[in-house]
């Protein structure tokens, strides 16, 4: 366990180290997060990094998520000064900075795209508006089949995976919520493709979301 946030010294998070591919550059700056195995620590002095006396969890050095590891992520000063757990470069549930996933909609390092187009193939385009750095919504009523729909898109922790939830309404009454299956992702264009099916919407209904 380690102390990451200098403003929240009592909040500890898991700390793990990972193997990196050949050719990964060394980080040459000050680093508060090296292992205490190489430090003659006798007690927790309240400093950032691994906390003396905390149990260590065995790890094989496998990365928790498939993010690029050939470069740094956000300011290099975070290695020395720590990171605000609720700041511009927060840690996700895997203990990894969202910006380590590289460019794409899952990056929480501002600026996140404020609007992205949701295209109903053969049925028009609608703007998804950012609610935060990883969630976009479309409160516009999208006519489809017998209902009107709202759309909500959420980053699922990987550049290749997004969640599209469509909520159907009959007038002002919600009818049901449908998690439209993702069927494609193009890393070059940053276009995601989703396809719905009966009984929730006409079979083969296709949406694309363009974060490019």
N, C-alpha and C positions, 0 to 999 in steps of 0.2 A: 504494500500500500504506500501511496505517496501523497505529498502535499503539493498541489498544483497552483492554487490561488492564494497569493499573499494576503488578500483581503478576507479570506475565509480559511484561516489556518486549521480549524477543527474539522473541515470537510476533506476527507481522504478519498482517493480514487485508486483503483488497481493500476499498477505500473508493470509493463512488460517490455521486454526487448526482443527484437526480431532479426532474423537473418535477412540480408539484402543481396541482390544479384551482383555478380562480378561487375566492376566498373562503377559501382555507386561511390560518389565522392565522399571523402571524410568531412565531417563537420568540425571546423577548426576554431569555432568561437567558444566562449565560456558556456558551461553546461552544468546545471544544477541537478540533472537527472541521471547521472551515472550510478552504477551499483555501489552500495555500501560494502560489498564484499572486498573492495579495494581501499576502504577507508577505515581507519582505526577509531570508529565511533563507539562511545560508551553509553550514550543516552540521547534521547530526542531533544535537540536544541531548538526546535521550532522552525528550522530552515526549510526551504523548498526541497523537493525531491523525495527519495525513499526515506521512510520514517523508521528509525531504529526501534527494534522490539516488535515490529509488526510481522506476522507470519508471511512467508513467501509461498506463492502458488507455483508449482512446477509447470514449466512451459517448454515445449519442444522448439520454440522459436518460429512458429508458424504465424503468418500475418492473419489478423482477424477479419480482414476484408481485402478484396482485390484492388488496392489502390496503388498508383505509381509510387515507387520508393527511390527513384533516381534523383530526387531533388528535395529541397526544403519546402515547407508549407507555412505561409504567413510570415510574420516577422521573426528573424533569427533571434532577436532579443528575448523571445518567449522562453528559450532554453535557459537563460540566465535569470530573467525577471519573473517567470511564471506566466500563467494565463488566467484571465477572468473567466470562470466557468460559465458565466452568462453573457459574455461579451460578443464581439464581432466574429471571433474565431472559436466558437464553443466546441467542447468535446461531445461526440455523439454517444449513443448507448454502448458502443463497442470500445469507448475510450480513445477514439481517433478524431482528430480535427476534421470537420466536414470538408475543409478546403483541400485536404490531402487526396481527395478523390479526383482532383484535376478539374479542368474546365468543364462546365456543364451545369445543369439546373440544380444539382444538389449542393453546389458551392454556397456556403453561407458568408463568405468574404464579400462584403458589398463591393460593387453594386450588383444585386440580384436583378434579373429581368422583372420590370414592373408589370408588363403585360406579355402574354404569349398567345398566338392564335390556336384555337381549337377548331379544326375543320371537320365538319360532318361531310364525308365524301359524297358528292352529289346533292348536298343539301345546305351549303352555306358555311360561313366562317364566323366564329364568335371569339371575343377577347376574354381570356382568362386573366384575372387581376390578382397580383400578389397580395396575400394576406400576411405573409412573413417570408423568410428567406428560403423556405422549403415547401410552401403550400400556395396553390393558386386556385381561385374559384371563379365561377361564372354564374352570377345570380340571374342572368338574363334567361327568360323562359325559352327553351329550345323546343320547337314543335317537332315531335317524332311519334309516329303511330297515333295512338288514341290519347296521348298525354303530352304535357309540357314538362321539360326536364331542367334541373339545375346540374351543374358539373363542378366537381371538386377534384383537384389533382394534387398529389402529395409525393414528394421524394421519399423513396423507401430505403435510403442508405447506400445506394450504389448508382453510379451514373447510368447504368443500363436498365434500371428498374424504377418505374413510376406506377402509381396507383391512380386509376380514374374511377371515381365513384359518381354515378348518375342517380339523381333522386327524382322520381316521377311524381307529378301532381295532377290531380283532377280538380280544376278550379284552384282553390286555396288549400285543398286537402291532400296531404302527402299519401301516396299509395304504397310505394315501396322504394327501397334503395338497392342499387345494382352495382356491384364491383365489376366493371367491364374488363374482360381478360386482355392483357397485353400480348400481342402476337408478333411484335417486331420492334427493333431499335437499330438505327443507323448511326454509329459513332462518328462518322464523317460529317453528316448533316445535322446531327442532334435531333432527328425526327423520330418520334415514338408512334407506334400504330396499335390501335385497340380495335377489337371486333366483338360485337354483341351477338346474342342469339335469342331465339324464343325460349321461354314465354315472356322474357322481360322486354324485348324490343324486336323488331323484324329481323329475322335471321340474316346474318351477313352485314348488318349495319357497321360501318367502319368509320373510325375517327382517327385523325392524325393530330399530333401536337408538335409544333416546330419551335425548339429552343435554340436553333441555329442562328 
